[in-house]
Amino acid sequence: MDGTWGLWQSAVALTASIVVLWFAGTRLARTADELAGRTGMGRAIAGAVFLGAVTSLTGIITTITGALAGDAGFALANPVGGVAIQTVWLAVADLLYRRANLEHAAASLENLGQSLTLVALLTIPVIAYATPTLSWGWIHPLSLLIPVIYVYSLFLLRRMRADEMWSPRRTSQTVDDNDTTQPTTSLPRLWVTFAGLALVTAGTGWVIGRAGLGVAAATGWPSDVTGFTVTTAISSLPELITLIAAVRMGALTLGVGNIIGGNVFDTLMISIADVSYRDGTIYEAAGPSSLVLLAGTAFMSAVLAIGLLVRDRRGIGFEGVAIPDWPGHRCAVETVGAGYAANRVAGNQFPPDPRAASRSSSSAAMHDAMIGSRAPSIT
């Protein structure tokens, strides 16, 4: 593809992105905590809505970059992989927080509600994947349903905080959601700082997207593997960094809300990817590995929701073990590897071009075998 970065250029860009995101993420956590206290919205909502959205900007720009380049697998793997790896970040933070189980200490009705919303949102692309030729123009109609449900979930989030019908039992290990950092700067300056950090995060996302496509082109790796591993891991660093910073500050519900809210926000990237990909619906071109990743990520999100409900008191909890060790990770890698091997045996370069790879005959055959039949197009 013309204008694709070379391997070394991509490696340097990815390394620089890590450094930038490390400093930006640490500052974001403290700024968001001060905004939560100054505005009275609470840490859970501040993490879910504002911090989660800003830390997702890196992935959004990365996804758009891949979709506009015509690489459906790369574009769809980024948001799905982002949700998966950011859920694993909670298990990492659980290991760092020694006082109690993190999901127990950060008990919040809003975070539990967002987790269930996330599971519901992840089922929509699975249905769309089963009807890939159903389209309005080049967009699958179910892609337009995702932002509608997301906006309605924010309404429900506000309603849950204003009129609680359920509440977590308070224990000696539970951290108060309203015990926020005392603001040291004015509210307008806090918003300006937050907006500036958001711009830095978004700009880094463009660099990561270009570098990820460069790595895929230079190494011959499947672009969906690159999207699900290399670029997803780096574009998800803001969530990890802000989570660790929040845990160290004692702002547990802010940190957990950032991960869960960011995951819910990341589902919007699937809609954005479908809109940005102009060669038909992205589900038709993405290949079978994306369906495995979608289902597996929904499973991980459900396990997290159960963990937030059960609230083990000590240790990392069953969810802290089940999420990183989920056997579907291996299944996903093997599915992608099978497609890679099939192309090599056939004598094809994998991928010769992102557009050609996403529409390759082997991917189409595997895709048809998994979904069985296709629905007619809406005219």
N, C-alpha and C positions, 0 to 999 in steps of 0.2 A: 504494500500500500504506500503510495507516495506520501512523503513527509513523516514516515514512521521513524521514531528514534532508534538509534543503535543500542546494543546491549549495554555497553559501558555508560553511555549517556543516560540510559534508563536507570541503571544501578545507582549512579550518582544522584539523579533526581529523586529516587525513592529514599535514599539515605538522608538527603537534605529535608525531605518531607517529614521524616521521623523526628528530626531535631526541631523543626518548626512546630509540629503538632504537640511535642512534649511541653514546650513552653506555653503554647496557647491553651492547651487543655488544663494545665495547672491553674492558670489565671482564670479560666472560664468557671471552674468549680467555685472559687471564692467569690467571684462577681455574682454568680447565680444565687449563692447562699445569701449574700447581702440583699439582693433584689427580693428574695423570698421573704426576708424579714421586713424590708421597707414597704413592700406592697401588701403584705398580709396574706399572700396566696398560699403560703405553706411550702415546705420543702418538697413534698411529694408532687404537687402540681407544678412547681417551678422546675423540678427535674424532668417530669414527663413532657411538659409542653415546651418550655423555653430551652432548657439545656439539652433535652433530647433532640429537639429540632436542629439546633445549631451544630451539635456534634455529628449530626447526620448529613450536614451540607457537603462534607468531603465525599461521602459515598454517592450523593445525588449527582454531583458534577462528574464523578468518575463514571457513573452509569450513563449519563447523557453523552459523554464523550464516546463510550463504546457503542451506544445505539446509533449515534450519528455517523459513526464509522462503518455501520452496517454489520457489526458483530453481535448477533442476537445472544449467543451463548455467554459471551463476556458481560453484556449489559444485564442479563437476567441473573447471572451468578453473583453479581456484586450485591444487590439488595438482599437476596436470600442468604448468601454467605455471611453478610453483615449481621443479620438477625442471629444466625447460628453462633458465630464466633463471639458476639457481644453477650449472648447468654452464657457462654463458657467463661467470659470475664467475671461473671458473678461468682462462679466457683473459685476463681483465683482470689477474688476479694474475700471470699469466705475463709480461705486459708490464712489471709493476713489479719483478719479480725478475730482475735483470740478470746474475747470476753464471752461471747455466746454465738450461737448460729446467726448468721447475718440476716436471713429471712425472718427469724424470730425477732431480733432486735429492731429491724426496720419495718415492723408490722404497720400496714397501711391499707385501708379499704380501697383507696385510689389505685395503688399499685396492683392489688389483686384484680380490680376491675379492668385495668389496662391489660393485664396478662390474658384475661379471658377474651378481651377484644382482639388481641393479637392472634390468638388461635382461630377466631372466626375469620379474620381478614386473610390469614394464610390459606384458608380453604377455598377462597374465591379463585386464585390463580390455578389451583388444581382442577377446578371445574372448567375454567377457561382452557386449560391444557387439553382436556378431554374433548373440547369443541373448537379446535384451532382455526377452522375456516369460517366460523361464525364471525362476521365483521360488519362494522359500519365504516365504509371507506377502507382504511388500512388498520383501524383500531378495533380491538375486540370490545364489545359492549360491557363486558364484566370489568374491564379495566377502569371504566368510568364509574363503576359502583364503589370501588375502593375508597376514593376521596370522600364520597358521600357518607359512607359508614364512619370514616375517620372523623369528620366534622361532627357527626352526631355523637360519637363517643366522647368528644370534648364537652359537649353539652351535658352528657350523663356524668362526666367527671366533676363538673362544677356543681351539678345537682347532688351528687354523693357527698361533697364537702359541705354544702349548705344545709342539707337535711339528711343526716346520717340515719339510715334504718338498721345498719349493722355497724359494729365497731370491734376492733381487735381487743382482746383481753390484755390489760396492762400488767406487766410483770416487772420484777427488779431489773431484768435485762433489756426491757423495751426503752428505746431512745425517743424522747419527745420530739414530735415533728415540728413544733413551734419554737423550739430552742435554737433559733438561728443566730448567725454571727452578727454582732452589732455593727451597723454600717459606719464606715469611717469617711465616706465621701457623699456628695449630694446625689439625689436620685437622677437628675439629668446626666450627670457625669457617669453614673453607673450604666445607664442605658447606652451612652456613647461608647463606653469601653466595651460593653457587651456586643454592640453592633460592629465595632472594629475587629474584635476577635472572631466574629462570625465571618467577616469578609476574608480574613486570613485563612480561616478553615476552608471556606469555599474555594479560594484560589489554589490552595494546596490540593484539593480534590481534582482540579483540572490537570495538575502536574502528575498526580498518581495515575489518572486515567491514561494519559499519553504514555507514561512510562510502562504501565501494565501492557498496553498493546504492543509496545516496543519489545518487551520481554517475550511475549507470545510469538511475535514474528521472528525474533532472532534465535530463539531456542527450538521452535517447532512444537512447543507445548500446546495442548488444546487450550483454546482461549477461555473456555469455561473453567478449566482447572486453574489457570492463571487468575481469573476473576474470583474464584471461590477461595483461593489460598493467598497468593502474594498481595494483590491489590486490596482484597478484603481485609487482610490482617493489618495492613498499614492504614487504610482509610478508617478502620475501626479503632485506631489508637486514641483518638480524642475521647471516646467512651471509656476506654480502659484507664487513661490518665486521669480524667475527671472523677471516675469511680474511686480510684485509689486515693486521690486528693480529698474527696468527700469523706471517705472512711477515716482518714487520718484526722480530719477536722471534727469527726464525730457526727457529721451530717449524713447519717445512714440512709434515711428515706430519700434525701436528695440524690445520693449516689445510685440507689436501687431504682428510683424513679427515672433517672437519666437513662439507665440501660433499658428498662421496659418501655418507657416513653419513646426512646430513640428507636427501639425495635418496631413499635407501632408506626412511627413516622416513616421508618424505612420501607414499609409496605407501599407507601405512596410512590416510591421509586419504581415499583413494578409498573404502575400506571404511566409514570413518566417515561420509562423505557419503551413501553408499547407505543406511546404517542411519538417518541423520537425516532423509532425504527420505522422507516417508510416503505419497506419492501413487503408489506403484509403484516398480519399479527405476529408479534414476537414469539408467541407460544408455538406457532407452526414451524418456526425456524430454529428454535432454541436447542432441540435435541432431547433425548430421553433422560440425560443426567439431571437436567433442571427439575424434572418431576420428582426424582428421588430426593433431591435436595429440599424441595418444597415440603414434601411429606415428612421428611426427617426433621426439618426445622419446626414444623407444626407440633411434632411429637415432643421435641425438647421444650417448646414453649408451654405445652400442657403439663409437663413434669414440673416446670418452674411454678406454674400456677398452683399445682397441688402442694408444692413445698411451701409456698406463701400461706396456704390454707392450714396445713398441718402444723407448721412452726415448731420444728424440733428445737429443743432448748440448747443442747450442747453439740459440739463438733460441727462438721460441715453439713450434716443432714444427708438424707438419702438422695436429694436432688443434686447436691454437690458432687456426688459420686456418679449418679446416673447420667447427667448431662455430658460431662467430658468423655465418659466411657461408652456412650451410646454406640452399639454395633453398626448402626446405619451409616456412620462415617466411613467405615471400611466398604460397605456396600456401594456407597456413592462413588468412592474412588475406583472400585472395581468396574462399575458401570461405565465411567468415563474412560478407564483404561482399556476396556473392551472395544470401545469405539475407536480409540487411538490405534490399537493393534490391528483392527479390521482395515483401517485406512492404509497402514503400513504394508500389510499383506497384499492389498490391492495395488500397491505401488504408487499411492497418492501421497503427496506431501501434506502433513497435518499441522496447521491448515495452510493451504497455498494462498488463500485470501479469505478474510473473515466472512464475506458474503457467500463465497462458494462453500466454505466449510459448514456454515449453518444450514445450507440446503443440500448437503451431500447425500448421495443415495443411501449410504449405510446408515446415517442418522435418521433418514426418513423411514427406512425399513424397520429400524428398532422402534421408532416412535409409533408407527402404525401397529406394530405388534403389541405395544403396551396399551393403546387406547382402543383398538379394535375397529372403530368406525369413526367417521367424521360427519359433523352436522352440516347442513346446507348453509350457504351464505345468505344473508339478508340483503335484499335488493330494494 
